[in-house]
Amino acid sequence: MFSEFGNISSRKVIMRRLTLPAVGLLGLAALALTGCQSPSAEAAPADPNAPITIATIPVGEDPTAENPIEVFSELLEEATGRDVEVTDVPDYLSVVEAIRADHVDIGIMSGFPSALAVNTGEVDALVAFQGDGKPVSTCVVLNDSSIQTVEDLAGTTVAFADQASSSGYFMPVYMLHEAGLEQGTDYEAIFAGGHEGSFAALEQGQVDAACTAVMLTELGAPMFPFADGEWRAVGESPAMDIQGAVLGRQSLDADTRTLIQEGIAEVFSPENAERLGAYGAFAAAEQTVDPAASSFESFAEIAAVAGVELKDLK
């Protein structure tokens, strides 16, 4: 899937690590959720030499392949003419906290974390990647499993990636709900800390199924560890109106905000899809600059099924 890095000795992708506390499901509920975005805060004048800073969860651990976030950083540097610094954080909600606290400029999020973050009124959506109308999630079982349908997951143990994951939690939970199965009543849910952990739990026989992104099953190794004939997909979730977003701090100055938005349009173009790996789906998506908060309203019902109520806390 990934090609080897070319000669990038002239590039300056600065990787630094910041450890921020993970935010659990109660924290996620507390993040939510006013009904609209507040106006951006008053921003300081732009420093044309300042790096663009990004918070991200780890993406792509294969040392022999290009790491998607490093590819993104390299391409964003080329598009903007600015250095890029990446802060690695443990989960989606730590990305939100880093942006809210002005520790970083931007983060790339899937649909539901984006919706929850935007609806706090304290984080801006700079660019939204529109959905493609295709199913987002499925549940994976080993090929010799007796599970044939979503309904067969009744009485089983199911692995989910993370409580803030669109494809690894919200969408498959909604799929099971639509089949008449409720979490904690009809099946036991465990959280594996990521898609990779879900796959490991399934491979080791700790769970009966692992719910994940359809895209990951299509990417194959190293993102998806099972070979043809070793696994089967059970069920398909609905599509999402918005598959992800680039979120930004509200204190971004206007020049940097525009520079990032124009850079995102250049980076997430079809010719970069293969190199971007796990981010590749965004390269084929229609982009909306400065999307309205109402664009994320379709996530409310699904979030409620997953146990997160979207409400105005202010």
C-alpha positions as CSV (number, residue, x, y, z in Angstrom):
1,M,0.0,0.0,0.0
2,F,2.7,2.5,1.0
3,S,5.7,3.3,-1.1
4,E,9.1,3.9,0.3
5,F,10.0,7.5,1.3
6,G,11.7,9.3,-1.5
7,N,14.6,11.7,-0.8
8,I,13.2,14.2,1.6
9,S,16.4,15.3,3.2
10,S,15.4,18.9,2.5
11,R,12.1,18.5,4.3
12,K,11.8,19.4,8.0
13,V,9.0,17.4,9.6
14,I,9.5,17.8,13.3
15,M,8.0,15.0,15.4
16,R,7.5,15.9,19.1
17,R,5.5,14.0,21.7
18,L,3.1,15.4,24.2
19,T,1.4,13.2,26.8
20,L,-2.1,14.4,27.5
21,P,-4.6,12.6,29.7
22,A,-7.1,10.5,27.8
23,V,-10.7,11.6,28.1
24,G,-13.2,8.8,28.8
25,L,-16.8,8.6,27.8
26,L,-17.9,10.9,30.6
27,G,-15.4,13.4,29.4
28,L,-16.8,13.1,25.9
29,A,-20.3,13.7,27.2
30,A,-19.0,16.8,29.0
31,L,-17.4,18.1,25.9
32,A,-20.7,18.1,24.1
33,L,-22.5,20.1,23.0
34,T,-24.0,23.3,22.2
35,G,-26.1,23.5,19.1
36,C,-24.0,26.0,17.2
37,Q,-20.5,27.3,16.8
38,S,-19.5,30.5,18.5
39,P,-17.6,33.1,16.6
40,S,-13.9,32.6,16.5
41,A,-11.9,34.3,19.2
42,E,-9.9,37.5,18.5
43,A,-6.7,36.3,16.8
44,A,-3.2,37.8,17.0
45,P,-1.5,38.9,13.9
46,A,0.1,36.1,11.8
47,D,3.7,35.1,12.3
48,P,4.8,34.0,8.7
49,N,7.6,32.0,10.2
50,A,5.6,30.1,12.8
51,P,5.2,26.4,12.3
52,I,1.8,24.8,11.8
53,T,1.2,22.5,14.7
54,I,-0.9,19.3,14.6
55,A,-2.2,16.9,17.2
56,T,-2.8,13.4,16.1
57,I,-3.4,9.9,17.4
58,P,-0.8,7.3,16.1
59,V,-1.5,6.2,12.6
60,G,0.5,3.6,10.8
61,E,3.0,1.7,12.9
62,D,4.7,-0.3,10.2
63,P,8.3,0.8,10.2
64,T,8.8,-0.4,6.6
65,A,6.0,1.8,5.2
66,E,5.4,5.5,5.0
67,N,3.5,6.8,8.1
68,P,0.4,8.6,6.9
69,I,0.8,11.5,9.4
70,E,4.4,12.0,8.2
71,V,3.2,12.0,4.6
72,F,0.5,14.5,5.5
73,S,3.1,16.7,7.3
74,E,5.5,16.6,4.3
75,L,2.8,17.5,1.8
76,L,1.4,20.3,4.1
77,E,4.8,21.8,4.3
78,E,5.1,21.8,0.6
79,A,1.7,23.3,0.2
80,T,2.0,26.0,2.8
81,G,5.7,26.8,2.8
82,R,5.7,26.5,6.6
83,D,7.4,24.0,8.9
84,V,5.0,21.4,10.5
85,E,5.2,20.1,14.0
86,V,3.3,17.0,15.1
87,T,2.2,16.2,18.6
88,D,1.3,12.6,19.2
89,V,-1.6,12.1,21.7
90,P,-3.3,9.0,23.0
91,D,-6.8,9.4,21.7
92,Y,-9.3,11.5,19.7
93,L,-10.4,13.5,22.7
94,S,-6.9,14.5,23.6
95,V,-6.7,15.9,20.1
96,V,-9.8,18.1,20.9
97,E,-8.3,19.2,24.2
98,A,-5.0,20.1,22.6
99,I,-6.9,22.3,20.1
100,R,-9.2,23.9,22.7
101,A,-6.2,24.7,24.9
102,D,-4.4,26.4,22.0
103,H,-1.5,23.9,22.3
104,V,-1.8,23.1,18.6
105,D,-3.3,24.7,15.5
106,I,-5.2,21.7,14.0
107,G,-6.2,18.1,14.2
108,I,-7.8,15.6,11.8
109,M,-10.8,13.8,13.1
110,S,-13.4,11.3,12.0
111,G,-17.0,12.3,11.8
112,F,-18.3,11.8,15.4
113,P,-15.4,13.3,17.3
114,S,-15.6,16.2,14.9
115,A,-19.3,16.7,15.6
116,L,-18.8,16.5,19.3
117,A,-15.9,19.0,19.2
118,V,-17.6,21.5,16.9
119,N,-20.7,21.5,19.1
120,T,-18.8,22.6,22.2
121,G,-18.6,26.0,20.4
122,E,-14.9,26.1,21.3
123,V,-13.4,24.4,18.3
124,D,-13.8,25.4,14.6
125,A,-14.3,23.0,11.7
126,L,-11.9,24.4,9.0
127,V,-12.7,21.8,6.4
128,A,-15.2,19.0,6.3
129,F,-14.8,15.9,4.1
130,Q,-18.2,14.8,2.8
131,G,-19.3,11.2,2.9
132,D,-19.3,9.0,-0.1
133,G,-22.6,7.3,0.5
134,K,-20.9,3.9,1.2
135,P,-21.2,1.8,4.4
136,V,-18.7,3.0,7.0
137,S,-18.3,0.0,9.3
138,T,-18.7,-3.8,9.5
139,C,-18.0,-6.5,12.1
140,V,-15.3,-9.0,11.4
141,V,-15.4,-12.6,12.5
142,L,-13.0,-15.5,11.9
143,N,-13.9,-17.6,8.9
144,D,-14.8,-20.7,11.0
145,S,-17.1,-18.7,13.3
146,S,-20.8,-19.7,13.5
147,I,-21.8,-16.1,13.3
148,Q,-23.4,-15.4,9.9
149,T,-25.5,-12.3,10.4
150,V,-25.6,-9.3,12.7
151,E,-28.4,-10.9,14.7
152,D,-26.1,-13.8,15.5
153,L,-24.0,-11.4,17.6
154,A,-26.6,-11.7,20.3
155,G,-24.9,-13.3,23.4
156,T,-21.4,-12.6,22.1
157,T,-18.5,-10.4,23.1
158,V,-17.7,-7.7,20.6
159,A,-14.5,-5.6,20.4
160,F,-14.7,-1.9,19.5
161,A,-11.8,0.3,18.8
162,D,-12.4,3.4,21.0
163,Q,-15.3,5.2,22.5
164,A,-14.8,8.2,20.3
165,S,-14.3,6.3,17.1
166,S,-16.8,6.8,14.2
167,S,-16.0,3.6,12.4
168,G,-14.9,1.6,15.4
169,Y,-17.7,2.4,17.7
170,F,-20.6,4.8,16.8
171,M,-21.5,3.4,13.4
172,P,-21.2,-0.4,14.3
173,V,-23.2,0.2,17.6
174,Y,-25.9,1.9,15.5
175,M,-25.8,-1.1,13.1
176,L,-26.3,-3.5,15.9
177,H,-29.1,-1.3,17.4
178,E,-30.9,-1.4,14.0
179,A,-30.7,-5.2,14.2
180,G,-32.4,-5.1,17.6
181,L,-29.2,-5.6,19.7
182,E,-28.4,-3.3,22.6
183,Q,-25.0,-2.9,24.1
184,G,-24.8,-4.4,27.6
185,T,-28.0,-6.3,27.2
186,D,-27.7,-8.3,24.1
187,Y,-24.0,-8.4,23.7
188,E,-20.9,-7.5,25.8
189,A,-18.7,-4.7,24.5
190,I,-15.0,-4.3,25.2
191,F,-12.8,-1.4,24.1
192,A,-9.5,-2.4,22.7
193,G,-7.9,1.0,22.5
194,G,-7.8,1.1,18.7
195,H,-8.6,-0.9,15.6
196,E,-5.3,-2.8,15.9
197,G,-6.2,-3.9,19.4
198,S,-9.6,-5.1,18.2
199,F,-8.0,-7.3,15.6
200,A,-5.6,-8.7,18.1
201,A,-8.4,-9.6,20.5
202,L,-10.2,-11.4,17.7
203,E,-7.1,-13.2,16.5
204,Q,-6.4,-14.4,20.1
205,G,-9.9,-15.6,20.7
206,Q,-10.7,-13.0,23.4
207,V,-13.8,-11.8,21.5
208,D,-16.2,-13.2,19.0
209,A,-16.2,-10.2,16.6
210,A,-14.3,-7.0,16.0
211,C,-16.2,-4.0,14.6
212,T,-14.1,-1.7,12.4
213,A,-14.0,0.4,9.3
214,V,-14.8,-1.2,6.0
215,M,-11.9,0.9,4.6
216,L,-9.4,-0.9,6.8
217,T,-10.5,-4.3,5.6
218,E,-10.0,-3.1,2.1
219,L,-6.5,-1.7,2.8
220,G,-5.1,-5.1,3.9
221,A,-1.8,-5.5,5.7
222,P,-0.4,-3.9,7.7
223,M,-3.6,-2.0,8.6
224,F,-5.7,-5.2,8.5
225,P,-3.9,-8.3,9.6
226,F,-6.1,-11.1,8.3
227,A,-5.5,-12.8,4.9
228,D,-8.2,-13.8,2.5
229,G,-9.9,-16.9,3.7
230,E,-9.2,-16.1,7.4
231,W,-12.1,-13.7,8.0
232,R,-15.6,-12.7,7.1
233,A,-17.5,-9.4,7.3
234,V,-20.8,-9.5,9.0
235,G,-23.2,-6.6,8.3
236,E,-22.8,-3.1,7.0
237,S,-23.5,0.2,8.8
238,P,-25.1,3.2,7.1
239,A,-23.0,5.9,5.4
240,M,-22.1,9.1,7.1
241,D,-22.9,12.6,5.8
242,I,-19.5,13.8,6.9
243,Q,-16.6,11.3,7.1
244,G,-14.2,13.6,8.8
245,A,-12.9,17.1,9.4
246,V,-9.9,19.3,10.0
247,L,-10.5,21.1,13.2
248,G,-8.7,24.3,14.3
249,R,-8.2,26.5,17.3
250,Q,-10.5,29.5,17.3
251,S,-7.5,31.8,18.0
252,L,-6.0,31.1,14.5
253,D,-5.3,34.3,12.7
254,A,-7.1,34.8,9.4
255,D,-4.1,34.4,7.2
256,T,-3.0,31.1,8.8
257,R,-6.5,29.8,8.7
258,T,-6.8,30.5,5.0
259,L,-3.3,29.1,4.4
260,I,-4.2,25.8,6.1
261,Q,-7.5,25.5,4.3
262,E,-5.8,26.0,0.9
263,G,-3.1,23.6,1.9
264,I,-5.6,21.0,2.9
265,A,-7.3,21.2,-0.5
266,E,-3.9,20.7,-2.1
267,V,-2.8,17.8,0.2
268,F,-6.1,15.9,0.0
269,S,-6.2,15.5,-3.7
270,P,-6.7,12.2,-5.6
271,E,-3.0,12.0,-6.7
272,N,-2.0,11.8,-3.1
273,A,-4.5,9.2,-2.0
274,E,-2.2,6.2,-2.1
275,R,0.6,7.8,-0.2
276,L,-1.8,9.1,2.5
277,G,-2.8,5.6,3.4
278,A,-5.4,5.6,6.2
279,Y,-6.1,9.3,5.3
280,G,-6.6,8.3,1.6
281,A,-10.4,8.3,1.7
282,F,-10.3,12.0,2.5
283,A,-8.4,12.6,-0.8
284,A,-11.4,11.5,-2.8
285,A,-14.0,13.3,-0.8
286,E,-15.7,16.6,-1.6
287,Q,-14.4,19.3,0.7
288,T,-16.5,22.0,2.4
289,V,-14.6,25.0,3.8
290,D,-15.9,26.5,7.1
291,P,-18.8,24.1,7.3
292,A,-21.8,25.2,9.4
293,A,-22.3,23.4,12.8
294,S,-25.7,22.3,11.4
295,S,-23.8,20.1,9.0
296,F,-23.0,17.7,11.9
297,E,-26.6,17.4,13.2
298,S,-27.2,14.0,11.6
299,F,-24.9,12.5,14.1
300,A,-27.1,13.2,17.1
301,E,-29.4,10.1,16.8
302,I,-26.5,7.7,16.4
303,A,-24.5,9.3,19.2
304,A,-27.5,8.9,21.5
305,V,-27.7,5.2,20.6
306,A,-24.1,4.9,21.6
307,G,-24.9,6.5,25.0
308,V,-23.8,10.1,24.3
309,E,-26.5,12.7,24.4
310,L,-26.0,15.8,22.4
311,K,-27.3,18.7,24.5
312,D,-26.7,22.3,25.4
313,L,-24.7,22.4,28.6
314,K,-24.3,26.2,28.7
